[in-house]
Amino acid sequence: MGLERLSRILQGKSSNYDIDSFQLLIETIEQSVSKEYTGTDSLNDIAFRVIADHVRAVSFAIADGQLPSNTGAGYVIRRVLRRAIRYGYSCLNMNRPFIHQVCKKLIENMGAHYPELKRNEALIQKVVQEEERSFLSTLAKGLDRLESYLSSETKMISGTFAFEMYDTYGFPIDLTALIAEEWNVGIDMPEFEQELKKQKNRSRNASKVEMGDWTIIDSGENSEFIGYDTLSTPARLMKYRAVKLKGREVYQYVLDRTTYYAESGGQVGDKGLFTFGDESISIFDCKKENGEIIHFSAQLPIDLKANLEVRVDAKKRSETAKNHSATHLLHHVLRQTLGTHVEQKGSFVSSDKLRFDFSHFEKISEEELRQIELDVQKLIREEIELEEMRAVPIESAKEMGAMALFGEKYGDSVRVIKFGDSTELCGGTHVDSTAKISGFKILSEASIASGVRRIEAITGEEYNNLVRTRLGTLESIERILGTASDPLETVEKLIAELKLVKTELGVFQLERMRETQKAFSDQLMAMPEPRALIQRLDDFTPKELKDMVHGLVSSYPDSAVVLGGVSSDKPSIVVGLGKELLQRSDLSASSIIKEVSGHINGGGGGQPFLSSAGGKNKEGLDRALQNAKDIIQSA
């Protein structure tokens, strides 16, 4: 008997939703939506119950480390939460986030008995709130689209349309079906399944792999991994096969034993060489498949039975190990700096960079990020020795405080990697001392999903290359500035002076434009009607020319103004026609521009009263101005 049923009996209630733990949530919903729960089967009351129930499921899942996502268990959590949001939106008229407040009440009520809720309170509320904001925006657009479709008095939602709702607006088919039921219409499910199948086929074809049959050389035990202790070893080829991968033929090899680390736990597979007698072939990747270690090569040796020596690329393995060890240090520092709610949500470790995804509910400030970087560098300088423990019983590892990655499957015995206070379950390759990581530099920090952030960083040789490059840049700046005392202060002073010069230049240009426009205005005033001003003005920007023309024809509505000029070696021309001139003639600024812009090998457009064009041939500007003058005078 579950907790809710037992509580229902002890409290003498007729429904699980009437017990105190649910009523606290329902009261919070009442306050948020300004509606009363009556305990009936009305849509409003059903919405109350759905939200209260789903809040519990989602909150506990997030507290256990599972965040909403588009795949796997995370997708289930996202669908449950979106169903609650949809009920709040459709039945309770809530078009703003409020469910995260219900989570807060749940944590207040149950946090004492379930400490993981209290421990992850901020994360739970932030993740739910972000999911609400995101889905409410999509939901509003999707529901408008769906209701518009349903209002056409259709009796059946086509499978194609249902798939559009699924693919474009993120509506699961059961959500569309629920809304369809409310409108008393059906869904063409066979057609929907057909559209879904087409999408899966498109995805499958994009990553299609054609595999040949294995050629068995030796049917004995294979894939013993000895790569923690050595990078090269004699080995026996057990089997091989040809594979067509994205239109490219490659070969896969399985050995009796290998020093190659197969892609796992975010770490890329090793690269290196296989030497068959006197012939060497390059290995470009290594992966696991059905418990076997598969080596990938674009080459097939002439003599497959020759003595085989396998060797891992030592430099790439070393650089990869530095990055992997650095992710452990980073994880440890993040938990110390941001809080114990931080948990690894994914990683990528190669020889040239590392990427670390983790749970956190807000952007990390520049100050925090700098401190995190400094703390990791401090651990590197402390030269902490690696403590590696193999075949440790899983329970013993947990008692040590070893961090496990949520969602990963572990056997009865595990490998534990320890650097000082950082203790994790890990099967990857690592440096034997943090000193060998050399350095650590964060390149970027960003959000990749609700409540999940990503840090990208470099270590080892890439870090050293970055330092050398930046030192070289600094030395070049010092040479240019002619000072070695404080280049930063000098650059800041130059930037301040440049800003001042730009401000003064802007004032000068504005004054110059005003004076020029005033001179043209005086010319127009002295002209007999109809007024026409055609002038060439070099070294004025296209915008300045346009502003002057617009100002002049606004002041003199019976006038035609054409200004052209060359700025930054590019010609431009602007035509403006006053309102009165437009009314009494067939002239159009856009038509004039269209006709004369060919002289400058350009194009443009605009309105009948104001149009402009830019071009490439400055030699044709005078012809363009003369052409415009002829058109205006002949009108």
C-alpha positions in Angstrom: 0.0 0.0 0.0 1.4 3.4 -1.0 1.9 6.4 1.2 -1.0 8.3 -0.4 -3.5 5.4 0.1 -2.4 4.9 3.6 -2.7 8.6 4.4 -6.2 8.6 2.8 -7.4 5.8 5.1 -5.8 7.3 8.2 -7.2 10.8 7.4 -10.7 9.4 6.4 -10.6 11.0 3.0 -12.5 9.8 -0.1 -9.7 10.7 -2.6 -5.9 10.8 -2.5 -6.1 14.4 -3.6 -7.9 15.3 -0.4 -5.1 14.3 1.9 -3.0 17.0 3.6 0.1 16.7 1.4 -1.9 17.2 -1.8 -4.1 19.9 -0.3 -1.1 22.1 0.5 -0.2 22.0 -3.2 -3.7 22.6 -4.3 -4.1 25.6 -2.0 -0.9 27.1 -3.5 -2.3 26.6 -7.0 -5.5 28.3 -5.9 -3.6 31.3 -4.7 -1.5 31.4 -7.9 -4.5 31.1 -10.4 -7.1 33.0 -8.3 -9.6 30.1 -8.7 -11.2 27.7 -6.2 -10.8 23.9 -6.2 -14.1 22.2 -5.6 -13.1 18.5 -5.9 -15.4 17.8 -8.9 -14.7 16.3 -12.3 -14.7 19.7 -14.0 -11.8 20.6 -16.3 -10.7 23.2 -13.8 -10.5 20.7 -10.9 -8.8 18.1 -13.1 -6.2 20.7 -13.9 -5.6 21.3 -10.2 -5.0 17.5 -9.7 -2.8 17.1 -12.7 -0.5 20.0 -11.7 -0.3 18.8 -8.1 0.5 15.3 -9.1 3.1 16.2 -11.9 4.9 18.7 -9.6 5.7 15.9 -7.2 7.0 13.6 -10.0 9.1 16.3 -11.7 10.6 17.7 -8.4 11.8 14.3 -7.2 13.2 13.5 -10.6 15.3 16.7 -10.7 16.4 16.2 -7.1 17.7 12.8 -8.1 19.7 14.3 -10.9 17.5 13.9 -14.0 16.9 17.1 -15.9 14.4 17.7 -18.7 15.9 17.1 -22.1 14.9 15.9 -25.6 16.1 12.3 -25.2 15.8 9.3 -22.8 14.5 9.8 -19.3 14.9 13.5 -19.6 12.3 13.6 -22.4 9.8 11.8 -20.1 10.3 14.4 -17.4 9.9 17.2 -20.0 6.6 15.7 -21.3 5.2 15.3 -17.7 6.1 18.9 -16.9 4.7 20.2 -20.2 1.4 18.4 -19.6 1.1 20.2 -16.3 1.9 23.5 -18.0 -0.6 22.9 -20.7 -3.4 22.2 -18.2 -2.6 25.4 -16.4 -2.6 27.3 -19.7 -5.8 25.8 -21.2 -8.0 25.2 -18.1 -6.8 27.8 -15.6 -5.9 30.6 -18.1 -2.3 30.8 -16.7 -0.1 32.3 -19.5 2.8 33.0 -17.1 5.1 30.7 -15.1 3.7 29.7 -11.7 4.3 25.9 -11.3 7.8 26.6 -9.9 6.0 28.2 -6.9 4.1 25.0 -6.3 7.5 23.2 -6.3 8.6 25.5 -3.5 5.6 24.6 -1.4 6.2 20.9 -2.0 9.8 21.3 -0.8 8.7 23.2 2.3 6.3 20.3 3.1 8.5 17.3 2.3 12.1 18.6 2.4 12.6 17.5 6.0 11.9 13.9 5.1 13.5 14.0 1.7 16.7 16.0 2.1 17.6 15.8 -1.6 14.6 18.1 -2.2 15.9 20.8 0.1 19.5 20.3 -1.1 18.4 21.0 -4.7 15.6 23.5 -4.0 17.1 26.4 -6.1 17.9 24.0 -9.0 14.4 22.5 -9.0 12.6 25.9 -9.0 15.0 27.4 -11.6 14.7 24.5 -14.0 10.9 24.3 -13.8 10.6 28.1 -14.2 12.8 28.0 -17.3 10.9 25.1 -18.8 7.6 27.0 -18.1 8.9 30.1 -19.9 10.1 28.2 -22.9 7.1 26.0 -23.3 4.5 28.7 -22.7 5.9 30.7 -25.7 5.8 27.6 -27.9 2.4 26.6 -26.5 0.7 29.9 -27.3 1.8 29.7 -31.0 1.0 26.0 -31.3 -2.5 26.3 -29.7 -3.3 29.2 -31.9 -2.3 27.1 -34.9 -4.3 24.0 -33.7 -7.4 26.0 -32.7 -7.4 27.7 -36.1 -7.2 24.3 -37.7 -10.0 22.9 -35.6 -12.3 25.9 -36.1 -12.6 25.0 -39.8 -15.2 22.4 -38.6 -13.0 19.4 -39.5 -14.1 16.1 -38.0 -10.6 14.5 -38.3 -7.1 16.0 -37.7 -4.9 14.8 -40.5 -1.8 12.8 -39.5 0.3 15.3 -41.4 -1.0 18.2 -39.3 -0.6 16.2 -36.1 3.0 15.5 -37.1 3.5 19.2 -37.8 2.3 20.0 -34.2 4.8 17.3 -32.9 7.7 18.3 -35.0 7.4 22.1 -35.2 5.7 23.0 -31.9 6.8 20.2 -29.6 3.3 18.8 -29.0 3.5 15.1 -28.1 0.7 13.2 -29.9 -1.0 12.5 -26.7 -1.3 16.3 -26.0 -2.8 16.8 -29.5 -5.1 13.9 -28.9 -6.3 15.4 -25.6 -7.1 18.7 -27.2 -8.8 16.8 -30.1 -11.0 14.9 -27.6 -12.1 18.2 -26.1 -13.3 19.3 -29.6 -14.9 15.9 -30.3 -12.7 15.2 -33.3 -10.4 12.3 -34.1 -6.8 12.0 -35.4 -5.7 10.0 -38.4 -3.2 8.0 -36.4 -2.0 5.7 -39.3 -1.1 8.8 -41.3 0.7 10.3 -38.2 2.7 7.0 -37.7 3.6 7.1 -41.4 4.9 10.7 -41.1 6.8 9.7 -37.9 8.3 6.7 -39.8 9.4 8.9 -42.6 11.3 11.2 -40.2 13.0 8.2 -38.5 14.0 6.9 -42.0 15.4 10.3 -42.9 17.4 10.3 -39.7 18.5 6.6 -40.2 19.6 7.2 -43.8 21.7 10.2 -42.7 23.8 8.0 -40.4 23.5 4.8 -42.4 26.3 2.3 -41.9 26.6 -0.8 -44.1 28.5 -3.6 -42.4 30.0 -6.7 -43.9 30.3 -10.0 -42.2 33.2 -10.6 -39.8 36.1 -12.7 -41.1 37.2 -14.8 -38.2 40.9 -15.4 -37.8 40.8 -16.8 -34.2 37.7 -17.6 -32.2 39.3 -17.3 -28.8 38.8 -14.6 -26.1 39.4 -11.1 -27.3 39.5 -7.4 -26.3 41.5 -7.6 -23.2 42.4 -3.9 -22.4 45.9 -3.3 -21.0 46.2 0.4 -21.9 46.4 1.8 -18.4 49.9 0.3 -18.0 51.4 0.4 -21.5 50.9 2.1 -24.9 52.3 -0.7 -27.1 52.0 -4.5 -27.1 52.3 -7.5 -29.4 48.8 -8.8 -30.2 46.9 -11.2 -32.4 44.2 -10.3 -34.9 41.0 -12.2 -34.0 38.6 -10.9 -36.7 38.0 -8.1 -39.1 35.3 -6.7 -41.5 34.7 -4.1 -44.1 32.3 -1.3 -43.2 30.8 1.5 -45.4 30.6 4.6 -43.2 29.0 7.7 -44.8 30.0 6.5 -48.2 33.6 5.7 -47.2 34.9 2.2 -46.9 36.8 1.5 -43.7 37.9 -1.6 -41.9 37.3 -2.7 -38.3 39.7 -4.9 -36.3 39.3 -6.9 -33.1 42.4 -8.1 -31.3 43.1 -10.6 -28.4 44.4 -7.7 -26.4 44.9 -4.0 -26.9 46.4 -0.8 -25.5 43.8 1.3 -27.3 41.2 3.1 -25.1 37.8 2.8 -26.7 35.5 5.8 -26.7 33.6 5.9 -23.4 32.6 8.2 -20.6 33.0 11.3 -22.9 36.7 10.4 -23.7 37.4 9.9 -27.4 39.0 6.7 -28.7 42.8 6.4 -29.1 44.6 6.8 -32.4 47.9 5.2 -33.5 49.5 2.5 -35.6 49.1 -1.2 -36.2 52.3 -2.8 -37.7 51.8 -6.1 -39.5 55.4 -7.3 -40.1 57.0 -4.5 -42.1 53.7 -2.8 -43.1 52.0 -0.1 -40.8 48.4 1.1 -41.0 46.9 4.1 -39.3 44.2 3.6 -36.7 41.9 6.7 -36.6 39.4 5.6 -34.0 38.5 3.0 -31.4 35.0 2.2 -30.0 33.2 -0.5 -28.0 30.5 -2.7 -29.5 28.9 -5.6 -27.6 31.7 -5.7 -25.2 34.4 -5.9 -27.9 37.0 -3.2 -28.6 36.8 -2.2 -32.3 39.7 -0.5 -34.0 39.0 1.6 -37.2 41.3 2.0 -40.1 41.0 3.1 -43.8 43.6 0.5 -44.7 43.7 -3.3 -45.1 47.2 -4.8 -44.7 48.6 -7.2 -47.3 49.5 -9.9 -44.8 46.9 -10.2 -42.1 48.7 -13.1 -40.5 52.0 -11.3 -40.1 53.3 -10.6 -36.5 51.2 -7.7 -35.2 52.5 -4.8 -32.9 50.0 -2.2 -31.8 51.0 1.3 -30.6 48.9 4.1 -29.4 49.8 7.7 -30.4 51.6 8.7 -27.2 51.3 12.5 -27.6 47.5 12.4 -28.2 47.0 10.0 -25.3 49.0 12.2 -23.1 47.1 15.4 -24.1 43.8 13.6 -23.7 44.7 12.4 -20.3 45.5 16.0 -19.2 42.1 17.1 -20.3 40.3 14.2 -18.6 42.1 14.8 -15.3 41.3 18.5 -15.6 37.5 17.7 -15.9 37.8 16.0 -12.5 39.5 19.0 -10.9 36.9 21.3 -12.6 34.0 19.3 -11.3 35.4 19.4 -7.8 36.0 23.2 -7.9 32.5 23.8 -9.4 30.9 22.0 -6.4 33.1 24.0 -4.0 32.3 27.3 -5.6 28.7 27.1 -6.8 27.3 24.4 -4.4 26.8 20.7 -4.1 23.8 20.8 -6.5 26.4 20.8 -9.3 26.5 17.4 -11.0 28.1 16.3 -14.2 25.6 16.0 -17.1 28.0 15.2 -19.8 31.5 15.7 -21.1 33.8 15.5 -24.1 37.5 14.9 -23.7 39.9 14.9 -26.7 43.6 15.7 -27.2 42.9 19.4 -28.0 40.1 20.5 -25.6 37.7 19.5 -22.9 34.0 20.2 -22.6 32.1 19.8 -19.3 28.3 20.0 -18.9 26.9 20.4 -15.4 23.7 21.2 -13.5 23.4 24.9 -12.5 20.5 27.3 -12.7 22.1 30.6 -13.7 24.9 32.2 -15.6 28.3 32.1 -13.9 29.6 35.6 -13.3 32.9 36.7 -14.7 34.3 36.9 -11.1 33.2 33.4 -10.3 34.5 32.0 -13.6 37.9 33.6 -13.0 38.0 32.2 -9.4 37.1 28.7 -10.7 39.9 28.9 -13.2 42.4 30.1 -10.5 41.3 27.3 -8.2 41.8 24.6 -10.8 45.3 26.1 -11.6 46.1 26.0 -7.9 45.3 22.3 -7.8 47.6 21.8 -10.8 50.5 23.6 -9.1 50.0 21.5 -6.0 51.3 18.5 -7.9 48.6 16.2 -6.5 49.5 12.5 -7.2 46.9 10.2 -8.8 45.4 7.5 -6.6 44.0 4.9 -8.9 42.0 2.0 -7.4 40.9 -0.8 -9.7 38.2 -3.5 -9.1 36.8 -1.7 -6.1 33.4 -3.0 -4.9 30.7 -0.5 -5.9 29.5 -0.1 -2.3 33.0 0.5 -1.0 33.5 3.2 -3.7 30.4 4.9 -2.7 31.5 4.9 1.0 34.7 6.7 -0.2 32.4 9.4 -1.5 33.2 8.7 -5.1 31.0 10.7 -7.5 29.0 8.7 -10.0 27.5 10.0 -13.2 23.7 10.0 -13.1 22.3 7.5 -15.7 25.6 5.6 -16.1 25.5 1.8 -15.4 28.2 0.5 -13.2 29.2 -3.1 -12.5 29.7 -4.8 -9.1 33.3 -3.6 -9.2 34.5 -0.2 -10.4 37.6 1.9 -11.0 38.1 4.9 -8.6 40.2 8.0 -9.6 41.3 10.2 -6.8 43.2 13.6 -6.9 43.2 14.9 -3.4 39.6 15.6 -2.3 38.3 14.8 -5.8 37.1 11.2 -5.9 35.1 9.8 -8.9 34.2 6.6 -10.6 36.0 6.6 -14.0 37.3 4.3 -16.6 39.3 6.9 -18.5 43.0 7.7 -18.8 44.6 10.2 -16.5 47.9 11.9 -15.7 49.8 10.5 -12.7 50.2 14.0 -11.2 48.2 17.2 -11.7 51.5 19.0 -12.4 51.5 17.3 -15.8 48.3 19.1 -16.8 50.6 22.1 -17.1 47.9 24.8 -17.2 44.1 25.4 -17.5 42.2 28.1 -19.4 38.5 28.4 -19.7 37.5 29.4 -23.2 33.7 29.7 -22.8 30.8 29.2 -20.5 27.2 29.0 -21.7 23.7 27.5 -21.2 22.9 24.4 -23.3 19.5 23.5 -21.7 17.3 24.5 -18.8 19.4 24.2 -15.7 22.5 22.8 -17.6 25.6 24.8 -18.4 28.7 24.1 -20.4 32.3 25.0 -19.9 34.9 24.6 -22.6 38.6 24.7 -21.7 42.1 23.7 -22.8 45.1 22.3 -21.0 48.6 21.0 -21.8 50.1 21.9 -25.2 47.0 23.8 -26.3 47.3 25.9 -23.1 51.0 26.5 -23.7 50.3 27.5 -27.3 47.7 30.0 -26.2 50.1 31.5 -23.6 52.9 31.8 -26.2 50.6 33.4 -28.8 49.2 35.9 -26.3 52.7 36.8 -25.0 53.8 37.3 -28.6 50.8 39.6 -29.2 51.6 41.5 -26.0 55.3 42.0 -27.1 54.1 43.2 -30.5 51.8 45.7 -28.8 54.6 46.9 -26.6 56.8 47.5 -29.7 54.0 49.4 -31.5 53.4 51.5 -28.4 57.1 52.0 -27.8 56.7 51.3 -24.1 57.4 48.4 -21.9 56.3 49.9 -18.6 52.5 49.5 -18.6 51.0 48.7 -22.0 47.5 48.2 -20.6 47.5 51.7 -19.2 48.8 53.1 -22.5 46.1 51.3 -24.5 43.3 52.4 -22.2 44.6 56.0 -22.6 44.6 55.7 -26.4 41.1 54.2 -26.4 39.9 57.1 -24.3 41.6 59.6 -26.6 40.1 57.8 -29.7 36.6 58.1 -28.2 37.1 61.8 -27.6 38.3 62.3 -31.2 35.3 60.3 -32.5 33.0 62.5 -30.4 34.6 65.7 -31.7 34.6 64.4 -35.3 30.9 63.6 -34.9 30.2 67.1 -33.8 32.3 68.5 -36.7 30.5 66.3 -39.3 27.1 67.3 -37.9 28.0 71.0 -38.0 29.4 70.5 -41.6 26.2 68.8 -42.7 24.0 71.6 -41.2 26.1 74.3 -42.8 25.9 72.6 -46.2 22.2 72.0 -45.9 21.7 75.6 -44.9 23.7 76.8 -48.0 21.5 74.5 -50.2 18.4 75.8 -48.5 19.4 79.4 -49.3 19.9 78.4 -53.0 16.5 76.7 -53.2 14.8 79.8 -51.6 16.3 82.0 -54.3 15.2 79.8 -57.2 12.0 80.4 -59.1 9.5 77.6 -59.1 9.8 74.7 -59.9 12.9 74.4 -57.9 15.6 71.8 -58.8 18.9 71.3 -57.1 21.4 68.8 -58.5 24.9 68.7 -56.8 27.9 66.6 -56.3 29.2 66.3 -52.7 32.2 64.1 -52.1 33.3 62.8 -48.7 29.7 62.8 -47.3 28.3 59.4 -46.2 25.2 58.0 -48.0 23.3 58.6 -44.8 24.4 62.2 -44.6 23.3 62.8 -48.2 20.0 61.1 -47.6 19.3 63.2 -44.4 20.1 66.4 -46.3 17.9 65.5 -49.2 15.0 64.5 -46.9 15.3 67.8 -44.9 15.4 70.0 -48.1 12.4 68.5 -49.8 10.4 68.6 -46.5 11.2 72.3 -46.3 10.5 73.0 -50.0 7.6 70.7 -51.0 7.7 72.0 -54.6 11.3 71.1 -55.1 13.4 68.3 -56.6 16.8 67.6 -54.9 19.5 65.2 -56.2 22.8 64.8 -54.3 25.6 62.4 -55.3 29.1 61.8 -54.0 32.0 59.5 -53.4 32.7 58.3 -49.9 35.3 55.6 -49.0 35.9 55.2 -52.8 32.2 54.2 -53.4 29.7 56.3 -55.2 26.1 56.9 -54.0 23.2 59.0 -55.2 20.0 60.2 -53.5 16.8 61.6 -55.2 14.1 63.5 -53.3 10.9 65.0 -54.6 8.7 67.4 -52.6 5.1 66.5 -51.8 3.6 69.3 -54.1 5.9 68.3 -57.0 4.8 64.7 -56.7 1.1 65.7 -56.9 1.4 67.8 -60.0 3.9 65.7 -62.0 4.5 62.1 -63.1 7.9 62.1 -61.4 8.9 59.3 -59.0 12.2 59.3 -57.0 12.3 55.4 -57.2 11.9 55.5 -61.0 14.6 58.1 -61.4 17.0 56.0 -59.2 16.2 52.9 -61.2 17.1 54.7 -64.5 20.3 56.5 -63.4 21.9 53.9 -61.0 23.2 51.9 -64.0 25.8 54.7 -64.6 27.5 53.8 -61.3 27.1 50.0 -61.7 24.7 49.9 -58.7 21.2 49.5 -57.6 18.8 50.8 -55.0 15.3 51.9 -54.4 13.0 53.5 -51.9 9.8 55.5 -51.9 8.3 57.8 -54.6 9.4 60.8 -52.6 12.9 59.6 -51.5 15.1 56.9 -53.0 18.8 56.1 -53.1 21.4 53.9 -54.7 25.0 52.8 -54.2 27.4 51.5 -56.8 30.9 50.4 -57.7 31.8 52.8 -60.6 32.6 56.2 -59.3 33.6 57.4 -62.8 30.0 57.3 -63.8 28.6 59.5 -61.0 28.6 62.7 -63.0 26.7 61.0 -65.8 24.2 59.7 -63.3 23.7 63.3 -61.9 23.3 64.7 -65.4 20.8 62.0 -66.3 18.7 62.7 -63.2 18.8 66.5 -64.1 17.6 65.8 -67.7 14.7 63.6 -66.4 13.5 66.3 -63.9 13.8 69.2 -66.4 11.9 67.3 -69.1 9.0 66.5 -66.8 
